[in-house]
Amino acid sequence: MTSVLREAPLQSESSETLDPKNWDDIRAQGHRMLDDMFDYVANIRDRPVWTPIPDDARARFRAELPSQPSDLGDVYREFTDFIAPYATGNVHPGFMGWVHGGGTAVGMLAEMLAAGLNANLGGRDHMPIEVERQIVEWTRSMFGFPSGASGIFVTGTSMANLMAVLVARTTLLGASVRQSGVGDEGASLRAYTSTAAHGCIAQAMDLAGFGSDALRCIEADRSHRIDVAALRERIASDRSAGLRPFLVVGSAGTVDIGAIDDLLELSSLCREEGLWFHVDGAYGALGILSPVLAPRLAGLENADSIAFDFHKWGQVPYDAGFLIVRDGDRHRQTFAAPAAYLRRETRGLAAGSAWPCDLGPDLSRGFRALKTWFTLKTYGTEKLGAVITRSCALAGYLEARILAEPRLELLAPVQLNIVCFRYRSADADEVNRNIVVDIQESGIAAPSTTVLDGQLAIRAAIVNHRTDTCDIDALISAVLAFGAQRSSSDDGLVLDVERSPPLAM
C-alpha cells in the first residue's frame, strides 16, 4: 500500500480537490437555491401540507451508488422535482399531527453558515464551542439552575433522556459502573414515570442496561398527570420488597395531550426520598418563556436534569435537542473519557477544557448551537414566548370549534397546544382512522391519531408559528366533510384532492 501511494502522481494544481473550478458558477447556483428555498417557505400555503410519494419518484431513490460526477444543476433539479414536493410538511401551517416546530428563515440561514464553517464541536479551543457554552448559560438562566450546571446539544430529547438516566445511574452507583456495569446491584434499581410518559423513557432504561421492566409506570389522573400519591405508595412498596428506587421522570408536556405533571410536588417527593428528579420537557419545558404558562411549570427549577428540544416550540430547524444537568461534575463523571489523542493543553488548539465530548457520547458533533443562537438573538425570548402562548390560544380556539359542533366530540381536556377529538359515528374508531388518512392524503392538513381510554382520537398538535385560525377552520371543515363521506358510505372511498375542501390561503 505504501509503494502504491508513493507511485501516485502529484500535481502542483491538484485535480482531486472538491472545490469548484469556477466559483462564480457555484455562487450563481447557490443564490438560486437560496432564493428558491425562501420562495418555498414564503409561499408554503400554496402547497399541500403533505403529498403521497408516487411509485416512480420513490423508485429513483433505489438507484445504484454513483461512481461518476453529475452536474450540480442536474442534482439540484432532482431535489426540486423529487425531494422537496414530498417532505414531511411541518413547515406548513396545516401540519398538526406531531409536535414538530416549523423552523424559520433565520434558522435556515444559520444552518448554511454552520455548514460553511464545518466546525466539529466535540472539543478544542475555537469560537463555536464558546457559542454552545453561551447557550448553556442562557438555558441555565432560563430554568433557574445554579452556576455549576452543565448542558449539551444532542439530536433530540430521546437521546437527552437516555443520557439523563446514565447520569442518574452513575450518581447512584459511582464512576466504577462505567467499567463494571450495573451488576447485581443494578438489578434491584427502579425508576418511575407515568403511564402518559413518552415511550423513549422505557427505551432509555433498556439502553442503560436496566431493562424496561425496571421502569414503574404509575397511573395518571383525569388530567393525565402522574398520580403522586400512587407514586409514593409504589416507592414505599418497592423499598419494602428490598428494591432500590433511584429515579423519577416527570413530564412537562405529555405526548398524547400535553399534560404537565405536578413538578413542584414531584421535586419535593424526590428530595424526601433521595431520588434523582429528571424532567422530560421535550416541548413543554420551553413554556417557561411564556408568562401565561410559566406558573404551571413551577418546580422545574428543582429538577436534577431537564431534557428538551429547541426544534419544537423554539422553532429552531431540526435537530437541536438539549440536556441540562444541575450538577456539572456528575454530568462530566458520567461521560468524560480521557485519551492520548484527546490530550488537553493550556495553550493552542487543544486548550479550552472541559470539552463538550466530556458531557456526552459523541466526539463528532455539528454546530447545532449556531442556529439556536441566531434564533434567540434575532427573536428574543419575549417574542418566542408570545409564539408559544399563541399556539395554546389557537388550541383553545379549536376546542371551542369542537364544542360548538354536535358532530364532533372532545376526548381530553386541552391543557397546552394539543387537542384530541373525534367525529361522532357508529364505528367511530374506524371512521376517524380513515378521516385522518383522508385529510393527510388530500393535502389540506396533517393531523395524527392516538388512543385515549380505549378510543381512537384525532390529535392536533399546534406548534408551527405560522398556524392561524384559518388553518384550524380548514381542519374542522375537512374532518366534517370526510366524516360525512365515511359515515354515509361503506365502500372505503377516499375523496380526491380536487373534491376536498380547499387549502387555507
N, C-alpha and C positions, 0 to 999 in steps of 0.2 A: 504493500500500500504506500509506503514511504517513497519508493522509487517511482511509482506511478505519479504521485503528487509532484515529485521533483521534475518529471518529464513534461508536466502540463505547461503549455505555453503561457507566458505572461506578457501582457501588452501594457505600454505606458498609458494608453487610453483604453481601459478595460471595456470590453463589450458585454460583460456579465453583470454590470450594475442594473438595478431595478429602477433607477431614476429615469425619467423621460428624456428622450433625446432633444425634445423641443418643449421647453417649459411653457411657452405661450399657448401651445395646443392644449396641454392639460389644464392650464389656467382657464381657458375658454370653456372646456368641458366641465370643469369644476363649478364655474359660475352658473352654467346651465343647470347642473344638478341641484345647486343650492336654490336657484330660482324656482325650479320645479317642485322642490320639497316645500318651499314657502307657499307656493300655489296649492299644493296638496292639502296643507293644513288650513290655509285661509279659506279654501272652498270645500272643506270637508263635508258640509251639509248637502252638497250636490251629489254626493256619492252614497251608495248603500252602506249601512253600518258594516255588514259582512256579506260576502258573496261566496257561495259554494265553489269549490275548485273543480273545474272541468277535467275530465279524464285526460284530455290531450295536454293540458297545461301541467298536470301532475306528472305525466309521463316524461316531460322534458327534464325533470329532475331525477331521472333514473339513468341519465347518460353516463358514459364512462369517464374516468378521470382524464382531463385534458393534458396532453403532452406538449402541445404547440401553442404559441401565443395567439390571442384574439385581440382584435381592435377594441379599445376601451369603449368607444361609442356603441359597438355591437353588444358588448356585455351590458352596458347601461340600458340599451333598448330592451334586452331580455328582462332586466329588473323592472322597467316601467310597464312592460306588457304582461309579465307572468308572475311577478312577486308583489309589487305594490297593490294591484287590484284585489289580492286575496289575503290581505293582512288580517290580524285578529280583529281590528276595528275599534280598539279602545281610544284612539284619537277622536273618534266620532262622538258627538254629544248624546247619541242614542244608544251608546254602549252602556248597559246597566247590569249585565249578568254577573260579573265578578268584580272584586274590589281592585280595579286597575286604574292607576292615575292616567290622565290624558296627555301628560307631557306638555312642553311649551317650546316655542321657537327659541327662546333664550337657552333652554337646556340643550336643544339640538345644536346650536352654535357652539356651546361649551364642549359638547361631545366631540365636535370636529376639532376644536383646539387641542383637546386632550389627546386625540389620535395623532395630531401633528407632533406633539411633544413626545409621544410614545414612552411615557415615563413608567418605570416599574416601581410601584410603591411598596415593595417588600421591605425596603430599608435604604440605608446610606444617607448621605447628607446633601439633600437637594430641596429646592423650594416646594415642589409638590407635596413632600412629606409635611412641611410646615402648614400647607393649606389643609391637609387632613387633620393635623393637630388643632388647627383653629376650629374646625367643625366639631371636634371632640369637646373643646372648651365651650363652644356655643351650645352644644347639646347638654353638657353638664349644667350650664346656667339655666337652660330651658326647663330641665326637670328638677332643679334644686339639689343636685348632687354635690358632694364635697370636692375640694380641690384635688384630692388624691384619686379621683375617679379616672378610669381609662375607657377608651372606646375605639372601635374599629369598623370600617366599612366591610361588608360581606355581600354575597349575592342577594340575600333576602332573609326574611325572618325565620324561615325554616332552618337555615344554617345558623342564624344567630341563636335560636332556641337550643339547638344541639350544643353549641359552644357554651351556653349558659349552664346546661346540665353538666358538662365536663368541668366547668369551674366549680360548681357546687360539689361535684364528686371529689375533686382534688382538695377542696377546702376541708371536707369531712375526713377523707382517708389519708391525706398528706401527699406530698410530691412523689413518694415511693410508688403510688398507684400507677404512675406512668411507666414504671419498669415491671412491676409485678402483676399488674391488673387488679381487678376488684376482688378476686379470690373468694374464699368462703365468707369473708366479712361482707362483701358486696351483695351476696345472695340474700341477706336479710334487710337490705335497704329498700325503702319505699318512698315513692313520690306521689303527689296528689294534684289533681286538677278537676275541672268539672266535665260533665258529660257533653257540655256545649263547646268545649275547647277544640281547637284545630287538631286534626289528625297528626300533624307534624310533631306534637308533643310525645305521643306514643312512639313515633318513629325515632325521636331523639333518644328515648330510653332504650330502644332496641340498639341503635348505633353506638350508644355509650357503653354497651356491654351488660346492662341490667336486664334486658328483655322487657317487652311491652307489658308483661303481666305484673311487673313491679310498679306499674302506674295505677293508682287507685282513681277511678273516675267517679266523682261524687255527684249525686243528683243535683239538678238545678231547680230553682224555684219557678214560680209562674212567670217571672220576668226574665227567665233564662240565665240567672246569675247563680253562682255556686252557693249551695246551702251551707253556710258557715257552721251552723250548729251540727249538721250531719258530718261535716269535715272534722270538727272537733271530736265527735264521738268515734269516728273511724281511726283517727290518730291514737286516741286512748286505747281502743280495741287492739290495734296493731302492736302498741307498746306492751300491752298485757300478754300478747301472744309471743313475745320475745323478738319482735321485728323492730327495725330501726328507721323511723321516719327521718327524712333529711331535706325534703324539697317540697315546696308548694308553688304551683304555677297558676297565677291569676290571669284573667283575660281582660283586656281593655279593648272591647270591640269583638264580640264572638263572631264566628264565621257565618252562622245562619242568619242572625237578626241584628248583630251589632251591640249586644248587651255588654255592659261594663260591670264586672264583679265589684263587690264592696271592698275596694282596695285598702281602705283605712282599717277595716275590721280584720282583713286578712293579714295586714302587716303587723297588727297587734298580736294576733294569734301566733304568727311566726316568731315574734320576739319572745313571747311567753314559752314557746316550745323549743326554741333554739334551732329553727329551721331556716334554710335559705329561701328567700322570697323572690321569685322571678316573675316578671310580668310579660306576657305575650301581648304586646301592643301593636301588632303588625300594622294596623292603620289607625286604631283608636288613640294611641298614645299621643299623636300629633294634635289631637283635640285640645291639648294643653295650650295651644296657640289661640284658641277661641275663648274669649271671656265668657261666653254662654256655656260652653262645655267644660271648661277647666275645673269648676267646682265639683263636677261629677267624677273627676279623676283624683280627688283627694286621697292621699295615701300612696300615690305613685312615687312621690319623693322619698318614701321609706323603703322602696324596693332595693334588693341587693343587686339586681340586674334587670335591664329592660331591653327587649328586642323589638325593633320596629322597622318600617320601610319609609324612606323618603320618597320612593317612587309610587306611593299610593296617595294619601292626602297631601303630601308635599309636592306632588306634580312633577317631580324630577324624572327625566326619562329613565327607563329600565337600563341596568338594575342598580339599586342603591339601598341595600339593606344595611342595618346598623345594630351593633350591640354596644351598650354602655354598662360598665360594671362599677359598682360603688367603691370597691377596694381594688385599686390597680395592682397592688402587689400580688394578690390572689389570682388576678387575671393573668399576670405575667408568669406566675408559678405554674400555671396550667399549660402554657404553650411554649414558653421560651426554650429553645434547643440550640445552645451554642455549638458552633462547628468551626473548624480551622478556616474554611473558605468563607466564613461569615465573621471573621475576626473584627472586633470593633476597635477603632482607633480614636485618639483625642484630636487628631488633625486629619485633613484630607477628606476624600470622598467617602471613606469608611468610618467617618465620625458620625455624630448625631444619635448615639444610642440613648434610649431604647428605640428599637426599630418596630414598625408595625408587625413584622413577622414574629415578634415576641408575644403577640396578642392573639394569634390565630393560626390555623394550619397552613395558610397559603404563603409561599415565598414570592411567587409571581402574582402581582396584584395590579389591576388597572387603576387609572386616575379617576375613580368614581367621585372623589371629593370635589373635583373642579365643577361639574355640572350642579352639584349641590351648593357649592359656594356661590356660583353665579346666580342660582335661584334665590338663595337667601339674601344676597347682596342687592339684586335687582328689584325684588318684590318686597322684601322686608317681612317680618313676622306678623305685623298687623294686617297686611294685605292677604297673606296666606291664611291667617286666622279667619278673616272675613269670608274667604272662599269656602273654608271648612264649615263655618256657620251657615252659609247659604245652601250648601249641599243638604244639610239637615232640614232647613226650611223647605227645600224642594221635596224632601221625603214627606214632610208634613202636608204639603200640597197634594202629593199623590195619595196619601192616606185619606185626605178629605174627599178626593175624587172617588175613591173606592167606597167610602162610607155613604156617599150620596147616590151610588149606583146599585139598585137592587140585584142586578145580575152578578155582582162581584161580592166577594167575602174576604174580609181581613183575617189573617190566620195568626198574627202575632202582634204584640204591641210594638209600635215604631219608637225606637229608643235613640237611634242616631240617624243614619242615612240609608238604612236597608229596610225595604218594605216587602213583606211576604203576604201574598193574597192568592185568590184563585177565582176562576169563573164557575158559577154555580151550575151544576149539571148532575144528571143521574149517575153517570160514570165519570165522576169528577177527576180522578187521578189520570185516567187515560186521555180524557178530553184536554186537560190542562197540559199534560206532557206534549201532546201534539200541537197545542196552541203555541207553546214556546218555540218548538222547532219551526212551525209555520212562520212565525214572526221573524225568527233568525234568517230563514231562507228568503223571506220577502225583502230583506234589507232595511226594513222600517226601524227596527230596534234590535237589541240583543240582550234580552233577559235570560235568566237561567232558572233552574229548578232546585229545590231542596225538599226535605221531608220533615214536617213538624207534627209531632204527636200522631204519627202514622198517616198523615195526609200530605199528598204531594202539593207543593206550593210553587207559584210563580215568584221568583225572587228578583227584585230590582234593587241594585246597589248603585246609588247615585254618588259618584266620586269625581267624574270629569268636571273641571271648572267651566267647560263650555255648555254644559247641560242647562236648559232653561225650561220654563213651563210649557212651551210649545212641544218639547220633546216628551214631556210627561203626557201631554194631551194625545200625542201621536201613539204612544204606547197603549194608553187606555182605549183609544179608538181601534187599534189593531187587535187587542185582546177581545173586545166586544164583537168585532167583525169575524174574526177567526173562530171565536167561541160559538157564535150563532151558526156558522157554517158547519162546525164539528158536531154541534148538538143536534142539528137537523138532518144529518146525513151519517150513514154508517159505512160509506164507501171509502173512507180514508182520503178523500180528495183534498189536495193542498192547493190553496189559491195561487194563481200566477202572480208574479210581481206586478204585472201590468194592471191586474184587477184588485190589488190590495190597496189599502189606504195610502195616500201619497206621503212621500218623505217630508218631514218637517223642514220648512225653509225659513 
